[in-house]
Amino acid sequence: MAEIELLPMPGVGKGLNFGATLNADGSYTFGIWSPAAEGMRLHFYLPDESKLCALTLTDREGGVWYARVGGLKPGFLYAIEALGQEDHARGLYFKAGRFLVDPYAMELNKHFKYSDDLYFNHNEKFIPKAVLQGPDDFDWQGDKRVFNYRRQSVVYEAHVKGLTMLHPAVPQHLRGTYLGLCCPEIIAHFKRMGITIVQLMPIAASMTESGVAARGLVNYWGYNPVCFMAPDPRYASNPKHAVTEFKTMVRTLHQNGIGVILDVVFNHTAEGGVDGPVLSFKGLDARKYFAYARDAGGHTDYNLPLNCSGCGNSFNLDSTIGLMTVHRAMLYWAEQMHVDGFRFDLAVTLGRESHEGGRHFAFDMNSAFFKLCDCSKSLSPLLMIAEPWDLGELGYNLGNFPVHWSEQNDHFRDSMRRFWRGEPGMLGEIATRLMGSRDFFHKGERAMTASLNYVTYHDGFTLEDLVSYAFKHNDLNGEDNRDGSGENFSTNCGVEGPTSDPEVLRRREQLKRNLMASLIIAQGMPHILGGDELGRTQQGNNNAYCQDNDLSYYNWKISRSQDEFISFIGRMTRIRLNSKVLQELALDDDNFYQKEDKTLVRWRKPDGHLMEDWDWNDPAVKALLLYMGERDINGERWCIIINQGLSEVMFRLPKIGLHRRWQVLIDTSEPDGVPRRFNEASATEGLVAPTSLKVLCSAPNLEHLATTIDTELYGPERRHSNRSFRGQGTW
């Protein structure tokens, strides 16, 4: 083995090249940002963590420590030891014998496992080591990014581990891994549902919080990162090949027409506040990587880290090094890992800067971070989704993100939940949500797809629990049921929790179909929580972040009703993706897009008359019809008919021309959503069942749409018998 030694560095002007870089001559150049450190050491190890040597760095330029090292090989490991003073009141966390992970590590030899030893000196045994990367020789096989248009996106949120841990067709050694997620059976499931984008819950290396570990639990969700650029080894079938397995997953999904976006947590790190562990960023430059409060004189108080995330610290993108770190991480995932976009956890923190209006760390919609994303050739084409709030001052900012971003629309979630559980006087609210929430995403300024619509997300009730529990039941979390939201706008349909009552079960299934249909036909971009299609229950737990067990894993023992629900979702998504109108409207009074094919929208009462101003908030009005039609004489015509009431309602349909007719595509009162009740005598009116939704269409390509849906869902040899497409009756 060649001797590991420091080699001469090039002259001045080394640039801000951080992490470990492989040079053409086989040596590695290291760049470590730590301007206040008094000394810096690099420790090297064999892949089995056998210690090789330690080198003291002697070359520093500005705030960057540099070294060029020979004798190393790809796969070798390294850790950082930053020397200097430990003075928390001055924001200094240096200490001899404390080993750190490089913030720019792209691969780790093991996952972070919480241990009290990480808090103290001599943590060398416990801290994960960064893996030296070799030449990037992964064969992408001509892979190209899948995401192109938001209007063609149906997002499915999944946890890498939970998705496949209980799937019987996934090989045992691949369950809960990147490779398990791209098994043929999982891809077939995505395709059956019509999913076009998979949104992965955090996969960057993270660590469990001390309080959670003290209760004998772990941070299962992963929203407590340490390294922004390293895929967590715990999701790899072989922890030494996490990067390769992640790339293989992305490539395979892309080959099947499915995009991949990452849920990224750039708002804080697992190092927490002053008393938290020192693992990486904090031990190198806590002053710049994190944001702190200021006293009356404008002086920084390093004993008071700002806490916009509720996790003890806020990552500071108002500093050059903080912004650069996040930017480099995004470029890495986009350029080298080929992901299609990002969902930003607590995204308001990323836009906070210290100069806005003289108020420290305030949200600025024109912040450097947003400008950097827009100006980057690699980042600007990606799908960007913001969680548009954080816990800091003025933290709620729905509608205030860049023009081409999408934002989680919690108003859509709450409105749909409240309406379908039976709250009166909400038709006006529902109409606004179905039409893209233009009260937040204003006409002419934002596309309708700026609204990311959802009824369930990872934090909160699953869809099954939303219709089965009126109250949260978080006792297993060990926090006396104090955690999680207390108001979920849920209903138990008459019985709290599991039941065998057939009428309660029928109501629950129909309510699920109503919510899912409303989600998929609404203007905006639909988001589906993974496992909802399977009837996944967390037994009333609406904050299962610490449940790494069957409570969180997807149950693949699919009942008949669940199988029908999966087909129902697939039917709905195919209807949406085969329609220009349902994907995104072009309205006369909205000049965000300049299009010739404008759409006429009308809201009507059951008797066919237009809704009047006083009807929208009248508790007695419980049913309405939404008409959407292209102005082209041969264009699409759609009717969405909603009946919130407990009785059948007769609707009069809009006239659409002598040689056209309405046909029912979806009826949520049926177990699989396929219409079966008809009125052969009339093509102008028909009954809508209680608390249900119907989708009607008149379009030249209706037969093609029918064939496409039936073939994709049931195969060419077993097309579903569906009179709504082929029979003579309209109803």
Residue, then its C-alpha position, 0 to 999 in steps of 0.5 A: m500500500a502506498e504511503i498516505e501523505l500530504l502532497p504540495m497544493p497548487g498556488v493561491g486561488k484554489g476556489l471554494n471546492f469543498g469535500a473530497t475531490l478525486n484528481a487525475d493523478g489519483s490523489y484527493t484534494f480536500g476542502i473544509w470550511s472552518p474559518a475559526a478553527e485553530g487547526m485541522r486534522l483528517h483521519f483515514y481508515l480502511p473500509d472496515e474502519s481500521k485506522l490508517c493514519a491522521l494528517t494535520l492540515t497546514d494549508r489554509e486560505g481565508g476560511v478554507w482548509y486545504a489538503r492534497v493527499g496521495g496514497l488513498k483509494p476509492g472506498f477508503l474512509y475519512a473523518i474530520e477533527a477540528l481543533g480550537q476553543e469550545d465556547h458556546a457563548r461565542g458559537l465555538y464547538f471545537k474540541a480535540g478528540r471530537f470527530l466530525v462528518d464532512p458536510y459534503a460527504m456523498e456516501l457514508n459507511k454506516h447510518f447515524k445511530y443515536s448514542d450518548d457517546l456522540y456527545f462526548n470526546h473520543n466518539e471516533k468509534f461511533i461516528p459514521k465515516a465519509v467514503l472516498q468516491g472513485p470515478d463515476d462509472f455508473d451506466w445510466q443507459g441513456d436515462k433522461r429526466v421524466f418530469n416535464y409539466r406540472r399539469q401531467s403530474v400525479v404525485y405519490e408520496a412514499h417512504v422507502k422502507g415502509l413501502t416494501m417491508l411487508h410486500p410478499a413479492v419483493p425479495q426478503h433482502l430487498r424489502g425496505t430498500y431503494l432496490g425494493l422500491c423499483c421491483p417489478e411488482i411495485i412499478a406495476h402498482f404505480k402504473r395501475m394507479g396512474i402515478t407519474i411522480v414518486q415523492l420520497m420521504p427524506i433519504a438523506a442521512s439522518m439521526t434520531e433525536s435524544g428524547v425519542a431515543a430515550r423513549g426507546l423509539v427512532n425517528y422513522w420519517g427521517y426529518n432530522p438530517v446530518c448530511f444533505m448529500a449522502p443517501d442513508p445507508r439504512y435503505a440500501s440492501n448493501p450499505k456499502h453500495a447506497v449510492t449505486e442502489f439509489k441510482t439504479m432505483v432512479r434509472t429503473l423508475h425513469q425507464n418506466g416513465i415515473g419521475v422521482i422527487l426528494d423530500v429535502v430538509f434544509n431548514h435544520t440539522a440533527e445537531g439541534g441547539v446549544d446543548g445538542p450533539v456536535l456531528s458536522f456543521k456545528g463543529l466546523d462553523a456554527r456561527k455561519y451555518f446556523a441563524y441566531a437571535r440578536d440583542a437590542g444592540g444588534h449583536t448576535d447572541y450565540n446562546l440563542p439559536l433561532n428555531c423556526s423548525g421546532c428542532g432547536n436550530s435553523f439552517n442559515l441560507d442568508s450566509t454564503i456558506g449556508l447557501m452554497t452548501v444547499h445549492r451544491a446538495m441540490l446540484y448533486w442530486a439533480e446532476q449526478m443522481h438524476v432526480d426530477g425535483f424537490r419538495f422542501d420541508l418548512a420551505v419558508t426557512l430557506g427564504r429567510e434573510s436578515h436584512e428585510g425591513g430591518r427585521h432579523f431572519a424574515f421571509d423574503m420571496n425575493s431571497a438569494f435562495f429562490k433567485l439561485c434556483d431560478c438562475s440555475k440551468s440544472l435546477s430551474p427545469l425541476l419540479m419544486i414544491a414548497e411546504p409554505w410555512d415554518l414555525g418562525e415569525l410570520g411563518y405562514n406564506l401560502g401563495n408567496f413562493p416563486v411563480h413556477w413553484s408549487e405549494q402544499n395547499d392545506h386549505f384544499r385539504d381542510s375544505m375537502r375534509r370538512f365538506w365531505r364529512g357534512e359541514p353545511g354552507m361550504l359550497g363556495e369554499i369547495a368551488t374555490r378549491l376545485m378551481g385552483s384556489r385562486d384566492f391564494f394563487h392569483k389569476g394572471e400571476r400563478a398557474m393553477t398547478a401552483s396549488l399542490n392539492y392533497v387530503t392526506y400527507h405523511d404528517g396527519f391521519t391516513l385516508e383510512d383513519l380520516v374516515s375512521y377516527a374522530f380523535k387522535h390516538n398517539d399513545l404509542n409515541g410516549e408523549d401522553n397523546r400531546d403530540g400531533s394536531g388536535e383538529n383533523f376535520s375527520t369523522n368516524c362515520g359513527v364508530e371510533g376505530p375498527t368495526s364490522d358494521p356493514e353500513v359504517l364500512r360502506r359509508r367510510e369507503q364512499l367517503k374515501r372515494n369522494l375525497m379521492a375523486s375531488l382531489i384528482i379532478a380538481q385544478g392543481m396538482p394532485h398528491i396521494l399519500g402512499g398506502d391510502e390506496l391499500g387502506r393503510t391505518q395507523q390506528g388513529n395515530n396522526n403523528a407516527y414519525c417514531q413508529d418504525n414497525d407494522l404501524s407505519y409499513y404498508n399492508w399488502k394483504i389487499s381485500r376486495s374493497q381495497d382492490e376496487f379502490i386501487s382500480f378507482i384511483g387508476r380510473m380517475t388518474r387516467i381520466r385526468l391525464n387524458s383530458k386537457v380540461l381536467q389537467e389545466l383550464a384556460l379561462d377568458d379572465d386569466n392571462f397567465y397562459q396565452k392560449e386559443d383553446k379557452t374553457l367556459v366554466r359555469w356553476r349550476k343548481p340541480d334545476g339547471h339554473l346558474m348559482e346565485d351569490w346567495d346560494w354559495n353560503d346557504p346551508a340549505v344548498k347541498a348540491l351543485l353542478l360544475y360545467m367545463g367546456e372548451r369553446d371549440i364546437n368539437g371540444e371536451r365537455w365535462c360535468i362534475i356533479i356533487n351531492q353533499g346531502l343525504s337524499e338523492v337529487m335529480f339534476r338537469l344537464p346542460k345542453i351540448g348539441l344535437h349530435r352529442r350526449w353525456q356519458v357517466l365516467i365516475d359514480t362514487s356511490e358505486p364500490d369501484g366508482v364504475p357507473r351502473r344505474f341508467n335512465e334510458a328515457s332521458a339524456t337531459e337529467g338523472l339522479v345523483a345518489p346521496t353524499s356522492l360525486k359523478v363525473l360526466c363527459s362528452a368528447p369526440n375521443l370518448e371511445h378511445l378514452a374508454t378503451t385506453i382506461d379499460t386496457e391499462l387497468y384490466g388488460p386487453e383480454r379482460r376489459h371491464s364491462n362498463r355500460s357508461f361507455r358502451g350502453q345507450g343509456t346516459w344514467 
